[in-house]
Amino acid sequence: MTETPERTRDAERTRAEILAVATEEFAHSGYAGARVDVIAAKTSTTKRMIYYYFGGKEQLYVAALEAAYTRIRGLEQQLDVEHLDPVEAIRELAGLTFDHHEAHPDFIRLVSIENIHHGEHIAGSAVLSNLANPALDVLGAILDRGRAAGLFRADADALDVHQVISSFCIFRTANQHTFGALFGRDMLAPELRRRQRALLTDLVTDYLVV
């Protein structure tokens, strides 16, 4: 029986709602601690329906990971860097990552949780494996243009630069509580935001520019 457009839209809304609640539940309770019945109770659906849409807890967790990584990769792909000077383009990319990671703390928690599990779920996801190249495509294109213009160092590696940007942005959220307890600084304090964002972009461009 062919589904009507309205039924398709309802199914998409239900799936999106489940995924949003599941992302929050996995981010706050971890993979082991998250419970499908709790996710069902927080949505307008049932545990049985969750299994229907996703297959099981592990598949739901992988879907949450896939959605989280797809979001940031999509933002990077939408960044119009071809019309910018390479130095400004790299600043835009670093700033975009800074803004995204600050606005999506659940993404940071999911990344931390998946590292606790040694990346086993990411390794088994074809969707996430295919996101590896897009993560470097935009950055690599910027570096190529910068080198061609004689602006960037010849030995700059896209994955190295990606690592530096990601490390800075993830650390602010992932380590905010331990850092705050040890040093008495709220790393996410609004009054520090502009300075920290500029620090990241300056670090990356100072390394790259010859």
N, C-alpha and C positions, 0 to 999 in steps of 0.2 A: 504494500500500500504506500503510495507516494505521500510524503509529508507536505503539508501546506506551508507556505512562507511563514505564517504566524506560529505554527508549531515549531518550525526551525528556529525562529527568533526566540521562542520560549526556551528551547533546549540550549541555545547559545547563552542566554541570560542565566539559566540555572547553572550551566557549567562554569561560567565566569564567576558567579557568586560562590560556588563551592571552592573554586581555585583561589579566590581572594581570601576566604576564611581559612582555608588550608594553609596558605602561605603564612598567615599570621600565627596559626597554631604551631606549625613546624618551627617557625622562627623563634617562638617563645618557649616551646616545650622540647624542642629537639626531635629528631626522627624517632628515637626510641620512646620518648615520653608522650608524643602526640597520639591522640586517640580519634579514630574515625567517628565514633559515636558522639564525641564532643563537637567535632566539626559539623556533623549532621544537626545537632541540637542548636547550633548557631546559625543555621541556614534554613531556608524554607523548603527543605527536602528531607530525605531519609537516608539512613545508612545504606539501605539496599540500592537507592538511586545513585549514591556515590560510587558504589561498586559497578553499577551499570555503566556510568559514564567513564570511569577511570580504571576499573578492573581490580583495584585493591589499594592498600595503604602505600606500598612501595611505588606503584605506578602514579599515585596521586602526588607523592613527594617528588618524584622525577618531573612530573608535569609542572609543579611549582618552581622547581629549579629552572626548567626550560623557559617558563614564562618570564622569570626574573632576569635571566641572562639575555633573552631575546629583546627585552625592553631596552637595556642599555646599548646593545649592539644596534638596534634600530635607531636610537637617538644619534649614535655616531655616524651611521650611514646617511642620516638626514642633514648632517652638518655641512653647510655649503662652504667648504674650505678652498675650492679651486679658484675662487675669485679673491682670495686673501693673500697677502704676502705670507710666505712660509713661516716666518717668525710669529706673525699674528695668528696664523692658522693653528700652530702648535699651542699657542696660548688659549685659543678657543676650545680646542679639544681637551686640554687639561682642565680648563674651567668647567666644561660640560660634565666631565667625570666627577669633579669636586661637587658640583651642584646636585647631580643625580644621587651620589652616594650619601650625601647629607640628607636628602629628601626621602630616601628609601632605606632606613635602617634595617628593615626586615631582610633586604637583599644581603647586607653585610652579615647578619646573623646566619642566614642560610649558607653563605660561603664558609663561615667559620664551622658550622655544623657538618657540612660536607667534608671539610678537611679533617674533622675528627674521625670521619668514616673513610679516610684515606682516598677520597674522590672516587669511590667505587661506583656510585650511582651515575656520576658524570661520565665516567669511562664507559658505561654501558648504554649511554644515550646517543643515538645517531644524530639527534637534533643538536645536542650540545657539542658534539664532535665537529659538526659542520659550522659551528659558530666560531671556531678557532681562527680561521682565515679572515672573516669579516672584522674580527677584533683588531687585526693588524693592517688590513687593506687601506683604511683611511690614513692611519698613522704612517704607513710605509710610503704612500703617495706624497704626503707632506714632506717626509724626509728626502725622498727622491728629488722633489722640486727644490728643496733647500740646498741639497748638494750640487745640483745642476747650476744653481745660481751662485755657487761659491759662498753660500752663507753658513752652511752646516758642516761640521766635521765629517770627514769621509768614512770614519769607522763607526759612526752611530748605528746602532742596531735597534730595529723597531721593537723587538720583544724586550730589550733592556729598558727602553724608554717607557713602554707600556707598564713594565714592572714597577718602575719608579713612581709613575702617576698613580697606579692602583694602590701601591703600598701606602703612600701618603694619605690617600682618601679613605682607605679602609681603616687605617690605624686610628684616625680621629674618632670614628664611631665604635669600632671593636674594642678599643683600649681606653675608652673615655672614663670608665669607673676606676680602674686600677691607676691610671695616670692621675686622675683627680685625687684619689686617696693618698698617693705618694707625693705629689707636687702641689696639691691644693689649687689646681687649675681646671676649670670647666672648658674642655677643648671645643665644645659646641656653643660656647657663650656668644651671643650675637655681636658683642663689641669686638670680638677677636676674628670674626668671619672674614672681613675684607683683607686684613693683614695676612691671615693664613692662606687665603686663596691666592693672593699676590705672591706669597712665599713659594707656593707650589709652582706657579707659572714661571717665576724668576729662576727657580732651581733648574727647571727643565731647559729653559732657553739659554741660561748661562752655560749649561753643559754643552748644548748643541752649537751655539753660535761661535764661529772662529774669528 
